[in-house]
Amino acid sequence: MSDLKCCPFCGARGQIISEAGDPFDDIGRFYFVRCLGCRAQSGAKYASNSNDCPNFYEEVRQEWNQRNEGAT
Ligand SMILES: [Zn+2]
């Protein structure tokens, strides 16, 4: 597991969020990292309920850390 880096914009901590994809029909969840300061977000990964796996946390963590490098 890699650690979350600080926000590239404001330097605050990031937090991994999992959010229901559809609150009326719970068929899956979005995973993404959101800055606790300026609320910048990483790209989101979608996981169906049958595919709810810790790997998604690692994927969004890596995506957030890549943003921190200013690659895109
Ligand atoms: Zn921020």
N, CA, C, O and the ligand as a Tripos MOL2 file, in Angstrom:
@<TRIPOS>MOLECULE
protein
  289   287    73     0     0
PROTEIN
NO_CHARGES

@<TRIPOS>ATOM
      1 N           0.8430   -1.1960    0.0000 N.3       1 MET1
      2 CA          0.0000    0.0000    0.0000 C.3       1 MET1
      3 C           0.8820    1.2510    0.0000 C.2       1 MET1
      4 O           1.7780    1.3800    0.8340 O.2       1 MET1
      5 N           0.6310    2.1520   -0.9170 N.am      2 SER2
      6 CA          1.3560    3.4070   -0.9440 C.3       2 SER2
      7 C           0.5770    4.4560   -0.1540 C.2       2 SER2
      8 O          -0.6440    4.3680   -0.0260 O.2       2 SER2
      9 N           1.2850    5.4370    0.3660 N.am      3 ASP3
     10 CA          0.6280    6.4850    1.1400 C.3       3 ASP3
     11 C           0.0720    7.5610    0.2230 C.2       3 ASP3
     12 O           0.5650    7.7800   -0.8840 O.2       3 ASP3
     13 N          -0.9620    8.2240    0.7090 N.am      4 LEU4
     14 CA         -1.4980    9.3700   -0.0210 C.3       4 LEU4
     15 C          -0.5690   10.5670    0.1570 C.2       4 LEU4
     16 O          -0.1560   10.8850    1.2720 O.2       4 LEU4
     17 N          -0.2530   11.2120   -0.9350 N.am      5 LYS5
     18 CA          0.5390   12.4320   -0.8600 C.3       5 LYS5
     19 C          -0.3750   13.6170   -0.5430 C.2       5 LYS5
     20 O          -1.6000   13.5150   -0.6040 O.2       5 LYS5
     21 N           0.2490   14.7290   -0.2080 N.am      6 CYS6
     22 CA         -0.5280   15.9490    0.0490 C.3       6 CYS6
     23 C          -1.1110   16.4780   -1.2530 C.2       6 CYS6
     24 O          -0.6400   16.1430   -2.3400 O.2       6 CYS6
     25 N          -2.1370   17.3050   -1.1300 N.am      7 CYS7
     26 CA         -2.7930   17.9050   -2.2820 C.3       7 CYS7
     27 C          -1.8080   18.7520   -3.0880 C.2       7 CYS7
     28 O          -1.0500   19.5320   -2.5120 O.2       7 CYS7
     29 N          -1.8140   18.6040   -4.4360 N.am      8 PRO8
     30 CA         -0.9020   19.3890   -5.2710 C.3       8 PRO8
     31 C          -1.2900   20.8630   -5.3400 C.2       8 PRO8
     32 O          -0.4920   21.6960   -5.7710 O.2       8 PRO8
     33 N          -2.4900   21.1820   -4.9270 N.am      9 PHE9
     34 CA         -2.9760   22.5620   -5.0600 C.3       9 PHE9
     35 C          -2.8400   23.3500   -3.7640 C.2       9 PHE9
     36 O          -2.3960   24.4980   -3.7770 O.2       9 PHE9
     37 N          -3.2180   22.7400   -2.6490 N.am     10 CYS10
     38 CA         -3.2350   23.4910   -1.3890 C.3      10 CYS10
     39 C          -2.3870   22.8420   -0.3060 C.2      10 CYS10
     40 O          -2.1690   23.4480    0.7430 O.2      10 CYS10
     41 N          -1.8970   21.6080   -0.5360 N.am     11 GLY11
     42 CA         -1.0200   20.9730    0.4330 C.3      11 GLY11
     43 C          -1.7300   20.2820    1.5770 C.2      11 GLY11
     44 O          -1.0800   19.7620    2.4840 O.2      11 GLY11
     45 N          -3.0730   20.2670    1.5490 N.am     12 ALA12
     46 CA         -3.8300   19.5780    2.5970 C.3      12 ALA12
     47 C          -3.8020   18.0670    2.3560 C.2      12 ALA12
     48 O          -3.3170   17.6040    1.3230 O.2      12 ALA12
     49 N          -4.3180   17.3170    3.3020 N.am     13 ARG13
     50 CA         -4.3410   15.8730    3.1770 C.3      13 ARG13
     51 C          -5.4730   15.4210    2.2520 C.2      13 ARG13
     52 O          -6.5220   16.0590    2.1730 O.2      13 ARG13
     53 N          -5.2370   14.3030    1.5540 N.am     14 GLY14
     54 CA         -6.2900   13.6990    0.7590 C.3      14 GLY14
     55 C          -6.9660   12.5980    1.5500 C.2      14 GLY14
     56 O          -6.3740   12.0230    2.4630 O.2      14 GLY14
     57 N          -8.2180   12.3060    1.1950 N.am     15 GLN15
     58 CA         -8.9800   11.2660    1.8650 C.3      15 GLN15
     59 C          -9.6660   10.4080    0.8130 C.2      15 GLN15
     60 O         -10.2440   10.9330   -0.1380 O.2      15 GLN15
     61 N          -9.6050    9.1010    0.9780 N.am     16 ILE16
     62 CA        -10.2790    8.2120    0.0330 C.3      16 ILE16
     63 C         -11.7700    8.1630    0.3470 C.2      16 ILE16
     64 O         -12.1760    7.9430    1.4880 O.2      16 ILE16
     65 N         -12.5680    8.3710   -0.6870 N.am     17 ILE17
     66 CA        -14.0160    8.3900   -0.5470 C.3      17 ILE17
     67 C         -14.5960    7.2180   -1.3320 C.2      17 ILE17
     68 O         -14.1480    6.9390   -2.4440 O.2      17 ILE17
     69 N         -15.5690    6.5420   -0.7760 N.am     18 SER18
     70 CA        -16.3660    5.6140   -1.5710 C.3      18 SER18
     71 C         -17.8040    6.1020   -1.5140 C.2      18 SER18
     72 O         -18.3500    6.3570   -0.4410 O.2      18 SER18
     73 N         -18.3970    6.2230   -2.6740 N.am     19 GLU19
     74 CA        -19.6930    6.8740   -2.7750 C.3      19 GLU19
     75 C         -20.6070    6.0040   -3.6290 C.2      19 GLU19
     76 O         -20.1830    5.4690   -4.6540 O.2      19 GLU19
     77 N         -21.8570    5.8630   -3.2090 N.am     20 ALA20
     78 CA        -22.7960    5.0460   -3.9700 C.3      20 ALA20
     79 C         -22.9510    5.6050   -5.3830 C.2      20 ALA20
     80 O         -23.1180    6.8110   -5.5640 O.2      20 ALA20
     81 N         -22.8960    4.7330   -6.3720 N.am     21 GLY21
     82 CA        -23.0350    5.1740   -7.7470 C.3      21 GLY21
     83 C         -24.4400    5.6810   -8.0230 C.2      21 GLY21
     84 O         -24.6160    6.6350   -8.7800 O.2      21 GLY21
     85 N         -25.4260    5.0630   -7.4270 N.am     22 ASP22
     86 CA        -26.8190    5.4760   -7.5950 C.3      22 ASP22
     87 C         -27.5380    5.2310   -6.2700 C.2      22 ASP22
     88 O         -27.7530    4.0800   -5.8880 O.2      22 ASP22
     89 N         -27.9110    6.3000   -5.5650 N.am     23 PRO23
     90 CA        -28.4980    6.1390   -4.2280 C.3      23 PRO23
     91 C         -29.8320    5.4180   -4.2340 C.2      23 PRO23
     92 O         -30.2660    4.9200   -3.1950 O.2      23 PRO23
     93 N         -30.4950    5.3520   -5.3900 N.am     24 PHE24
     94 CA        -31.8060    4.7020   -5.4470 C.3      24 PHE24
     95 C         -31.7190    3.2450   -5.8870 C.2      24 PHE24
     96 O         -32.6840    2.4910   -5.7690 O.2      24 PHE24
     97 N         -30.5740    2.8670   -6.3880 N.am     25 ASP25
     98 CA        -30.3900    1.4970   -6.8640 C.3      25 ASP25
     99 C         -28.9350    1.1350   -6.6300 C.2      25 ASP25
    100 O         -28.0760    1.3740   -7.4790 O.2      25 ASP25
    101 N         -28.6700    0.5540   -5.4680 N.am     26 ASP26
    102 CA        -27.2960    0.3790   -5.0120 C.3      26 ASP26
    103 C         -26.6050   -0.7430   -5.7830 C.2      26 ASP26
    104 O         -26.5110   -1.8760   -5.3110 O.2      26 ASP26
    105 N         -26.1350   -0.4080   -6.9550 N.am     27 ILE27
    106 CA        -25.5350   -1.4130   -7.8180 C.3      27 ILE27
    107 C         -24.0250   -1.3350   -7.8310 C.2      27 ILE27
    108 O         -23.3680   -2.2090   -8.3960 O.2      27 ILE27
    109 N         -23.4670   -0.3170   -7.2280 N.am     28 GLY28
    110 CA        -22.0200   -0.2110   -7.2310 C.3      28 GLY28
    111 C         -21.5780    1.0720   -6.5610 C.2      28 GLY28
    112 O         -22.4060    1.8670   -6.1140 O.2      28 GLY28
    113 N         -20.2770    1.2730   -6.4930 N.am     29 ARG29
    114 CA        -19.7560    2.4410   -5.7970 C.3      29 ARG29
    115 C         -18.6280    3.0630   -6.6080 C.2      29 ARG29
    116 O         -17.9300    2.3850   -7.3620 O.2      29 ARG29
    117 N         -18.4650    4.3860   -6.4320 N.am     30 PHE30
    118 CA        -17.3180    5.0930   -6.9760 C.3      30 PHE30
    119 C         -16.2750    5.2580   -5.8800 C.2      30 PHE30
    120 O         -16.6040    5.5300   -4.7250 O.2      30 PHE30
    121 N         -15.0300    5.0930   -6.2550 N.am     31 TYR31
    122 CA        -13.9290    5.3240   -5.3350 C.3      31 TYR31
    123 C         -13.0720    6.4440   -5.9000 C.2      31 TYR31
    124 O         -12.7250    6.4330   -7.0810 O.2      31 TYR31
    125 N         -12.7320    7.4020   -5.0630 N.am     32 PHE32
    126 CA        -11.8520    8.4830   -5.5000 C.3      32 PHE32
    127 C         -11.2150    9.1280   -4.2810 C.2      32 PHE32
    128 O         -11.6150    8.8740   -3.1450 O.2      32 PHE32
    129 N         -10.2200    9.9650   -4.5340 N.am     33 VAL33
    130 CA         -9.5690   10.6960   -3.4510 C.3      33 VAL33
    131 C         -10.0000   12.1480   -3.5250 C.2      33 VAL33
    132 O          -9.9990   12.7460   -4.6010 O.2      33 VAL33
    133 N         -10.3690   12.7160   -2.3900 N.am     34 ARG34
    134 CA        -10.7680   14.1180   -2.3310 C.3      34 ARG34
    135 C          -9.8820   14.8280   -1.3190 C.2      34 ARG34
    136 O          -9.6060   14.3130   -0.2360 O.2      34 ARG34
    137 N          -9.4430   16.0220   -1.7000 N.am     35 CYS35
    138 CA         -8.6540   16.8540   -0.8000 C.3      35 CYS35
    139 C          -9.5390   17.3810    0.3320 C.2      35 CYS35
    140 O         -10.6580   17.8390    0.1010 O.2      35 CYS35
    141 N          -9.0150   17.3060    1.5580 N.am     36 LEU36
    142 CA         -9.7850   17.8040    2.6980 C.3      36 LEU36
    143 C          -9.7720   19.3230    2.7690 C.2      36 LEU36
    144 O         -10.5580   19.9170    3.5070 O.2      36 LEU36
    145 N          -8.8760   19.9620    2.0030 N.am     37 GLY37
    146 CA         -8.7940   21.4140    2.0190 C.3      37 GLY37
    147 C          -9.6200   22.0400    0.9130 C.2      37 GLY37
    148 O         -10.6520   22.6560    1.1790 O.2      37 GLY37
    149 N          -9.1670   21.8860   -0.3440 N.am     38 CYS38
    150 CA         -9.8150   22.5820   -1.4610 C.3      38 CYS38
    151 C         -10.7860   21.6780   -2.2150 C.2      38 CYS38
    152 O         -11.4060   22.1180   -3.1830 O.2      38 CYS38
    153 N         -10.9300   20.4250   -1.7930 N.am     39 ARG39
    154 CA        -11.8820   19.4690   -2.3560 C.3      39 ARG39
    155 C         -11.5580   19.0890   -3.8060 C.2      39 ARG39
    156 O         -12.4400   18.6630   -4.5520 O.2      39 ARG39
    157 N         -10.2990   19.2440   -4.1940 N.am     40 ALA40
    158 CA         -9.8760   18.6960   -5.4830 C.3      40 ALA40
    159 C         -10.0420   17.1840   -5.4480 C.2      40 ALA40
    160 O          -9.8920   16.5640   -4.3960 O.2      40 ALA40
    161 N         -10.3560   16.5850   -6.6080 N.am     41 GLN41
    162 CA        -10.5930   15.1490   -6.6470 C.3      41 GLN41
    163 C          -9.7000   14.4720   -7.6680 C.2      41 GLN41
    164 O          -9.3270   15.0550   -8.6870 O.2      41 GLN41
    165 N          -9.3670   13.2280   -7.3680 N.am     42 SER42
    166 CA         -8.7180   12.3900   -8.3700 C.3      42 SER42
    167 C          -9.7870   11.8440   -9.3080 C.2      42 SER42
    168 O         -10.9790   12.0590   -9.0860 O.2      42 SER42
    169 N          -9.3730   11.1520  -10.3390 N.am     43 GLY43
    170 CA        -10.3190   10.4180  -11.1640 C.3      43 GLY43
    171 C         -10.9890    9.3430  -10.3300 C.2      43 GLY43
    172 O         -10.3930    8.8270   -9.3850 O.2      43 GLY43
    173 N         -12.2260    9.0010  -10.6740 N.am     44 ALA44
    174 CA        -12.9780    8.0160   -9.9140 C.3      44 ALA44
    175 C         -12.8930    6.6500  -10.5870 C.2      44 ALA44
    176 O         -12.8520    6.5380  -11.8120 O.2      44 ALA44
    177 N         -12.8690    5.6120   -9.7470 N.am     45 LYS45
    178 CA        -12.9760    4.2440  -10.2350 C.3      45 LYS45
    179 C         -14.3420    3.7090   -9.8350 C.2      45 LYS45
    180 O         -14.8190    3.9810   -8.7330 O.2      45 LYS45
    181 N         -14.9700    2.9570  -10.7180 N.am     46 TYR46
    182 CA        -16.2780    2.3980  -10.4220 C.3      46 TYR46
    183 C         -16.1560    0.9090  -10.1510 C.2      46 TYR46
    184 O         -15.4990    0.1820  -10.8960 O.2      46 TYR46
    185 N         -16.7910    0.4670   -9.0870 N.am     47 ALA47
    186 CA        -16.7860   -0.9550   -8.7560 C.3      47 ALA47
    187 C         -18.2120   -1.4090   -8.5080 C.2      47 ALA47
    188 O         -18.9360   -0.7770   -7.7390 O.2      47 ALA47
    189 N         -18.6210   -2.4780   -9.1390 N.am     48 SER48
    190 CA        -19.9320   -3.0490   -8.8490 C.3      48 SER48
    191 C         -19.8880   -3.7130   -7.4760 C.2      48 SER48
    192 O         -18.8080   -4.0020   -6.9610 O.2      48 SER48
    193 N         -21.0400   -3.9520   -6.8890 N.am     49 ASN49
    194 CA        -21.0810   -4.5370   -5.5510 C.3      49 ASN49
    195 C         -20.4090   -5.8980   -5.5030 C.2      49 ASN49
    196 O         -19.8270   -6.2700   -4.4850 O.2      49 ASN49
    197 N         -20.4860   -6.6300   -6.5820 N.am     50 SER50
    198 CA        -19.8910   -7.9600   -6.5920 C.3      50 SER50
    199 C         -18.3840   -7.8900   -6.8100 C.2      50 SER50
    200 O         -17.6850   -8.9020   -6.7570 O.2      50 SER50
    201 N         -17.8940   -6.6640   -7.0600 N.am     51 ASN51
    202 CA        -16.4750   -6.4970   -7.3570 C.3      51 ASN51
    203 C         -15.8470   -5.4870   -6.4020 C.2      51 ASN51
    204 O         -14.9190   -4.7630   -6.7630 O.2      51 ASN51
    205 N         -16.3690   -5.4530   -5.1820 N.am     52 ASP52
    206 CA        -15.8950   -4.4780   -4.2000 C.3      52 ASP52
    207 C         -14.6100   -5.0080   -3.5710 C.2      52 ASP52
    208 O         -14.6300   -5.9360   -2.7620 O.2      52 ASP52
    209 N         -13.5150   -4.4070   -3.9530 N.am     53 CYS53
    210 CA        -12.2220   -4.9930   -3.6430 C.3      53 CYS53
    211 C         -11.2420   -3.9060   -3.1990 C.2      53 CYS53
    212 O         -11.2680   -2.8020   -3.7440 O.2      53 CYS53
    213 N         -10.3930   -4.1890   -2.2390 N.am     54 PRO54
    214 CA         -9.4270   -3.1810   -1.7700 C.3      54 PRO54
    215 C          -8.5100   -2.6690   -2.8680 C.2      54 PRO54
    216 O          -7.9030   -1.6090   -2.7120 O.2      54 PRO54
    217 N          -8.3940   -3.3920   -3.9720 N.am     55 ASN55
    218 CA         -7.5520   -2.9220   -5.0670 C.3      55 ASN55
    219 C          -8.0020   -1.5670   -5.5820 C.2      55 ASN55
    220 O          -7.1800   -0.7900   -6.0690 O.2      55 ASN55
    221 N          -9.2850   -1.2700   -5.4850 N.am     56 PHE56
    222 CA         -9.7760    0.0150   -5.9710 C.3      56 PHE56
    223 C          -9.2200    1.1570   -5.1310 C.2      56 PHE56
    224 O          -8.9600    2.2440   -5.6460 O.2      56 PHE56
    225 N          -9.0390    0.9090   -3.8430 N.am     57 TYR57
    226 CA         -8.4470    1.9390   -2.9950 C.3      57 TYR57
    227 C          -7.0130    2.2030   -3.4380 C.2      57 TYR57
    228 O          -6.5770    3.3530   -3.4950 O.2      57 TYR57
    229 N          -6.2840    1.1390   -3.7510 N.am     58 GLU58
    230 CA         -4.9100    1.3010   -4.1910 C.3      58 GLU58
    231 C          -4.8590    2.0310   -5.5360 C.2      58 GLU58
    232 O          -3.9670    2.8470   -5.7700 O.2      58 GLU58
    233 N          -5.8140    1.7360   -6.4140 N.am     59 GLU59
    234 CA         -5.8240    2.3940   -7.7300 C.3      59 GLU59
    235 C          -6.0650    3.8880   -7.6110 C.2      59 GLU59
    236 O          -5.3590    4.6710   -8.2470 O.2      59 GLU59
    237 N          -7.0390    4.3060   -6.8180 N.am     60 VAL60
    238 CA         -7.3030    5.7420   -6.6900 C.3      60 VAL60
    239 C          -6.1760    6.4250   -5.9210 C.2      60 VAL60
    240 O          -5.8760    7.5970   -6.1500 O.2      60 VAL60
    241 N          -5.5560    5.6810   -5.0060 N.am     61 ARG61
    242 CA         -4.4190    6.2380   -4.2690 C.3      61 ARG61
    243 C          -3.2820    6.5480   -5.2360 C.2      61 ARG61
    244 O          -2.6570    7.6060   -5.1570 O.2      61 ARG61
    245 N          -3.0220    5.6200   -6.1420 N.am     62 GLN62
    246 CA         -1.9600    5.8410   -7.1210 C.3      62 GLN62
    247 C          -2.3240    6.9800   -8.0650 C.2      62 GLN62
    248 O          -1.4630    7.7740   -8.4450 O.2      62 GLN62
    249 N          -3.5870    7.0610   -8.4420 N.am     63 GLU63
    250 CA         -4.0030    8.1190   -9.3560 C.3      63 GLU63
    251 C          -3.8290    9.4910   -8.7070 C.2      63 GLU63
    252 O          -3.3640   10.4380   -9.3420 O.2      63 GLU63
    253 N          -4.2100    9.5820   -7.4340 N.am     64 TRP64
    254 CA         -4.0360   10.8340   -6.6960 C.3      64 TRP64
    255 C          -2.5480   11.1990   -6.6170 C.2      64 TRP64
    256 O          -2.1700   12.3500   -6.8320 O.2      64 TRP64
    257 N          -1.7320   10.2270   -6.3140 N.am     65 ASN65
    258 CA         -0.2950   10.5010   -6.1760 C.3      65 ASN65
    259 C           0.3150   10.9160   -7.5040 C.2      65 ASN65
    260 O           1.2430   11.7240   -7.5260 O.2      65 ASN65
    261 N          -0.1900   10.3770   -8.6180 N.am     66 GLN66
    262 CA          0.3040   10.7810   -9.9270 C.3      66 GLN66
    263 C          -0.0550   12.2410  -10.2010 C.2      66 GLN66
    264 O           0.7590   13.0030  -10.7220 O.2      66 GLN66
    265 N          -1.2890   12.6210   -9.8440 N.am     67 ARG67
    266 CA         -1.6850   14.0240  -10.0150 C.3      67 ARG67
    267 C          -0.7410   14.9390   -9.2710 C.2      67 ARG67
    268 O          -0.4140   16.0290   -9.7400 O.2      67 ARG67
    269 N          -0.3030   14.4890   -8.1030 N.am     68 ASN68
    270 CA          0.5720   15.2860   -7.2720 C.3      68 ASN68
    271 C           1.8990   15.5900   -7.9840 C.2      68 ASN68
    272 O           2.5530   16.5880   -7.6820 O.2      68 ASN68
    273 N           2.2910   14.7230   -8.9330 N.am     69 GLU69
    274 CA          3.5240   14.9520   -9.6660 C.3      69 GLU69
    275 C           3.3380   15.9630  -10.7880 C.2      69 GLU69
    276 O           4.3180   16.3850  -11.4020 O.2      69 GLU69
    277 N           2.1110   16.3570  -11.0650 N.am     70 GLY70
    278 CA          1.8460   17.3130  -12.1250 C.3      70 GLY70
    279 C           2.0090   16.6990  -13.5090 C.2      70 GLY70
    280 O           2.3460   17.4010  -14.4620 O.2      70 GLY70
    281 N           1.7710   15.3910  -13.6280 N.am     71 ALA71
    282 CA          2.0120   14.6810  -14.8910 C.3      71 ALA71
    283 C           1.0200   15.1000  -15.9860 C.2      71 ALA71
    284 O           1.3600   15.1330  -17.1690 O.2      71 ALA71
    285 N          -0.2010   15.4170  -15.5710 N.am     72 THR72
    286 CA         -1.1760   15.7800  -16.5960 C.3      72 THR72
    287 C          -1.4970   17.2590  -16.4820 C.2      72 THR72
    288 O          -2.3020   17.7770  -17.2560 O.2      72 THR72
    289 ZN         -6.2770   20.7990   -1.9090 Zn       73 ZN73
@<TRIPOS>BOND
     1     1     2 1
     2     2     3 1
     3     3     4 2
     4     3     5 am
     5     5     6 1
     6     6     7 1
     7     7     8 2
     8     7     9 am
     9     9    10 1
    10    10    11 1
    11    11    12 2
    12    11    13 am
    13    13    14 1
    14    14    15 1
    15    15    16 2
    16    15    17 am
    17    17    18 1
    18    18    19 1
    19    19    20 2
    20    19    21 am
    21    21    22 1
    22    22    23 1
    23    23    24 2
    24    23    25 am
    25    25    26 1
    26    26    27 1
    27    27    28 2
    28    27    29 am
    29    29    30 1
    30    30    31 1
    31    31    32 2
    32    31    33 am
    33    33    34 1
    34    34    35 1
    35    35    36 2
    36    35    37 am
    37    37    38 1
    38    38    39 1
    39    39    40 2
    40    39    41 am
    41    41    42 1
    42    42    43 1
    43    43    44 2
    44    43    45 am
    45    45    46 1
    46    46    47 1
    47    47    48 2
    48    47    49 am
    49    49    50 1
    50    50    51 1
    51    51    52 2
    52    51    53 am
    53    53    54 1
    54    54    55 1
    55    55    56 2
    56    55    57 am
    57    57    58 1
    58    58    59 1
    59    59    60 2
    60    59    61 am
    61    61    62 1
    62    62    63 1
    63    63    64 2
    64    63    65 am
    65    65    66 1
    66    66    67 1
    67    67    68 2
    68    67    69 am
    69    69    70 1
    70    70    71 1
    71    71    72 2
    72    71    73 am
    73    73    74 1
    74    74    75 1
    75    75    76 2
    76    75    77 am
    77    77    78 1
    78    78    79 1
    79    79    80 2
    80    79    81 am
    81    81    82 1
    82    82    83 1
    83    83    84 2
    84    83    85 am
    85    85    86 1
    86    86    87 1
    87    87    88 2
    88    87    89 am
    89    89    90 1
    90    90    91 1
    91    91    92 2
    92    91    93 am
    93    93    94 1
    94    94    95 1
    95    95    96 2
    96    95    97 am
    97    97    98 1
    98    98    99 1
    99    99   100 2
   100    99   101 am
   101   101   102 1
   102   102   103 1
   103   103   104 2
   104   103   105 am
   105   105   106 1
   106   106   107 1
   107   107   108 2
   108   107   109 am
   109   109   110 1
   110   110   111 1
   111   111   112 2
   112   111   113 am
   113   113   114 1
   114   114   115 1
   115   115   116 2
   116   115   117 am
   117   117   118 1
   118   118   119 1
   119   119   120 2
   120   119   121 am
   121   121   122 1
   122   122   123 1
   123   123   124 2
   124   123   125 am
   125   125   126 1
   126   126   127 1
   127   127   128 2
   128   127   129 am
   129   129   130 1
   130   130   131 1
   131   131   132 2
   132   131   133 am
   133   133   134 1
   134   134   135 1
   135   135   136 2
   136   135   137 am
   137   137   138 1
   138   138   139 1
   139   139   140 2
   140   139   141 am
   141   141   142 1
   142   142   143 1
   143   143   144 2
   144   143   145 am
   145   145   146 1
   146   146   147 1
   147   147   148 2
   148   147   149 am
   149   149   150 1
   150   150   151 1
   151   151   152 2
   152   151   153 am
   153   153   154 1
   154   154   155 1
   155   155   156 2
   156   155   157 am
   157   157   158 1
   158   158   159 1
   159   159   160 2
   160   159   161 am
   161   161   162 1
   162   162   163 1
   163   163   164 2
   164   163   165 am
   165   165   166 1
   166   166   167 1
   167   167   168 2
   168   167   169 am
   169   169   170 1
   170   170   171 1
   171   171   172 2
   172   171   173 am
   173   173   174 1
   174   174   175 1
   175   175   176 2
   176   175   177 am
   177   177   178 1
   178   178   179 1
   179   179   180 2
   180   179   181 am
   181   181   182 1
   182   182   183 1
   183   183   184 2
   184   183   185 am
   185   185   186 1
   186   186   187 1
   187   187   188 2
   188   187   189 am
   189   189   190 1
   190   190   191 1
   191   191   192 2
   192   191   193 am
   193   193   194 1
   194   194   195 1
   195   195   196 2
   196   195   197 am
   197   197   198 1
   198   198   199 1
   199   199   200 2
   200   199   201 am
   201   201   202 1
   202   202   203 1
   203   203   204 2
   204   203   205 am
   205   205   206 1
   206   206   207 1
   207   207   208 2
   208   207   209 am
   209   209   210 1
   210   210   211 1
   211   211   212 2
   212   211   213 am
   213   213   214 1
   214   214   215 1
   215   215   216 2
   216   215   217 am
   217   217   218 1
   218   218   219 1
   219   219   220 2
   220   219   221 am
   221   221   222 1
   222   222   223 1
   223   223   224 2
   224   223   225 am
   225   225   226 1
   226   226   227 1
   227   227   228 2
   228   227   229 am
   229   229   230 1
   230   230   231 1
   231   231   232 2
   232   231   233 am
   233   233   234 1
   234   234   235 1
   235   235   236 2
   236   235   237 am
   237   237   238 1
   238   238   239 1
   239   239   240 2
   240   239   241 am
   241   241   242 1
   242   242   243 1
   243   243   244 2
   244   243   245 am
   245   245   246 1
   246   246   247 1
   247   247   248 2
   248   247   249 am
   249   249   250 1
   250   250   251 1
   251   251   252 2
   252   251   253 am
   253   253   254 1
   254   254   255 1
   255   255   256 2
   256   255   257 am
   257   257   258 1
   258   258   259 1
   259   259   260 2
   260   259   261 am
   261   261   262 1
   262   262   263 1
   263   263   264 2
   264   263   265 am
   265   265   266 1
   266   266   267 1
   267   267   268 2
   268   267   269 am
   269   269   270 1
   270   270   271 1
   271   271   272 2
   272   271   273 am
   273   273   274 1
   274   274   275 1
   275   275   276 2
   276   275   277 am
   277   277   278 1
   278   278   279 1
   279   279   280 2
   280   279   281 am
   281   281   282 1
   282   282   283 1
   283   283   284 2
   284   283   285 am
   285   285   286 1
   286   286   287 1
   287   287   288 2
@<TRIPOS>SUBSTRUCTURE
     1 MET1         2 RESIDUE 1 A MET
     2 SER2         6 RESIDUE 1 A SER
     3 ASP3        10 RESIDUE 1 A ASP
     4 LEU4        14 RESIDUE 1 A LEU
     5 LYS5        18 RESIDUE 1 A LYS
     6 CYS6        22 RESIDUE 1 A CYS
     7 CYS7        26 RESIDUE 1 A CYS
     8 PRO8        30 RESIDUE 1 A PRO
     9 PHE9        34 RESIDUE 1 A PHE
    10 CYS10       38 RESIDUE 1 A CYS
    11 GLY11       42 RESIDUE 1 A GLY
    12 ALA12       46 RESIDUE 1 A ALA
    13 ARG13       50 RESIDUE 1 A ARG
    14 GLY14       54 RESIDUE 1 A GLY
    15 GLN15       58 RESIDUE 1 A GLN
    16 ILE16       62 RESIDUE 1 A ILE
    17 ILE17       66 RESIDUE 1 A ILE
    18 SER18       70 RESIDUE 1 A SER
    19 GLU19       74 RESIDUE 1 A GLU
    20 ALA20       78 RESIDUE 1 A ALA
    21 GLY21       82 RESIDUE 1 A GLY
    22 ASP22       86 RESIDUE 1 A ASP
    23 PRO23       90 RESIDUE 1 A PRO
    24 PHE24       94 RESIDUE 1 A PHE
    25 ASP25       98 RESIDUE 1 A ASP
    26 ASP26      102 RESIDUE 1 A ASP
    27 ILE27      106 RESIDUE 1 A ILE
    28 GLY28      110 RESIDUE 1 A GLY
    29 ARG29      114 RESIDUE 1 A ARG
    30 PHE30      118 RESIDUE 1 A PHE
    31 TYR31      122 RESIDUE 1 A TYR
    32 PHE32      126 RESIDUE 1 A PHE
    33 VAL33      130 RESIDUE 1 A VAL
    34 ARG34      134 RESIDUE 1 A ARG
    35 CYS35      138 RESIDUE 1 A CYS
    36 LEU36      142 RESIDUE 1 A LEU
    37 GLY37      146 RESIDUE 1 A GLY
    38 CYS38      150 RESIDUE 1 A CYS
    39 ARG39      154 RESIDUE 1 A ARG
    40 ALA40      158 RESIDUE 1 A ALA
    41 GLN41      162 RESIDUE 1 A GLN
    42 SER42      166 RESIDUE 1 A SER
    43 GLY43      170 RESIDUE 1 A GLY
    44 ALA44      174 RESIDUE 1 A ALA
    45 LYS45      178 RESIDUE 1 A LYS
    46 TYR46      182 RESIDUE 1 A TYR
    47 ALA47      186 RESIDUE 1 A ALA
    48 SER48      190 RESIDUE 1 A SER
    49 ASN49      194 RESIDUE 1 A ASN
    50 SER50      198 RESIDUE 1 A SER
    51 ASN51      202 RESIDUE 1 A ASN
    52 ASP52      206 RESIDUE 1 A ASP
    53 CYS53      210 RESIDUE 1 A CYS
    54 PRO54      214 RESIDUE 1 A PRO
    55 ASN55      218 RESIDUE 1 A ASN
    56 PHE56      222 RESIDUE 1 A PHE
    57 TYR57      226 RESIDUE 1 A TYR
    58 GLU58      230 RESIDUE 1 A GLU
    59 GLU59      234 RESIDUE 1 A GLU
    60 VAL60      238 RESIDUE 1 A VAL
    61 ARG61      242 RESIDUE 1 A ARG
    62 GLN62      246 RESIDUE 1 A GLN
    63 GLU63      250 RESIDUE 1 A GLU
    64 TRP64      254 RESIDUE 1 A TRP
    65 ASN65      258 RESIDUE 1 A ASN
    66 GLN66      262 RESIDUE 1 A GLN
    67 ARG67      266 RESIDUE 1 A ARG
    68 ASN68      270 RESIDUE 1 A ASN
    69 GLU69      274 RESIDUE 1 A GLU
    70 GLY70      278 RESIDUE 1 A GLY
    71 ALA71      282 RESIDUE 1 A ALA
    72 THR72      286 RESIDUE 1 A THR
    73 ZN73       289 GROUP 0 **** ****
